[in-house]
Amino acid sequence: MQTIRCFIAVDISPEIKDRISSLISHVASQVPRGSVRWVERVNLHLTLKFLGEIQSVRANGIQKALDLVLGAIPAFDLSIAGAGLFPSARKPRIIWLGILPAHDVSLLAAKVDNAMQSLGFEPEDRPFSPHLTIGRVSRDVSESALPAIAEVVLKNQPGEIGMIRIQAVTLYRSDLRPQGPIYTPLAHVQLADGKSPNPC
Ligand code: 2AM
């Protein structure tokens, strides 16, 4: 049986992707080359739920379960602003942009999580923390070099990058390749008054 690695995410509009890409270029020029794997413009997204490896035949059922719950949630706006680091600025591994307000998108993530639970996926054991990952610190960066990377990120903290209208969520397939992941949309599911998602 074929398995595929999947996740459910919100897409980012082309304009906002452009702004984020400019920010990434600016920050990347100030940290040692190769110290961070920056997210490619085409791959920028806001993850709602990581599903991991699933049997490919389940994709249809996932789309149907999402259809059932998301059709009742009205579209809403989010602002992308600020930057931060997981798990901490002392030992950063993930570099992210903030998402505001947290409430609506957390509710959306909870609905998605519930829908996936009904299909037998494990519920999230940690509260949803809305963020848009823009970079991952390479494993081979020494611990002593980590705070300097965090300092660059925090020094270049953006104000509001822009608003995105959340009208749909996308089920993605993720193929991990040495050159970087390839994300392929498998299904778009509209919110209550959602229109077709923005083209990448
Ligand atoms: P992130 O944005 O929080 O980093 C596709 O791989 C997306 O799924 C990533 O953007 C990542 O979300 C999330 N993801 C990848 N591997 C994961 C894992 N093992 N556990 C949870 N989320 C994961």
Residues whose N, C-alpha, C, O or C-beta is under 5 A from the ligand:
A	BS01	2AM	F7 T47 F50 T133 S174
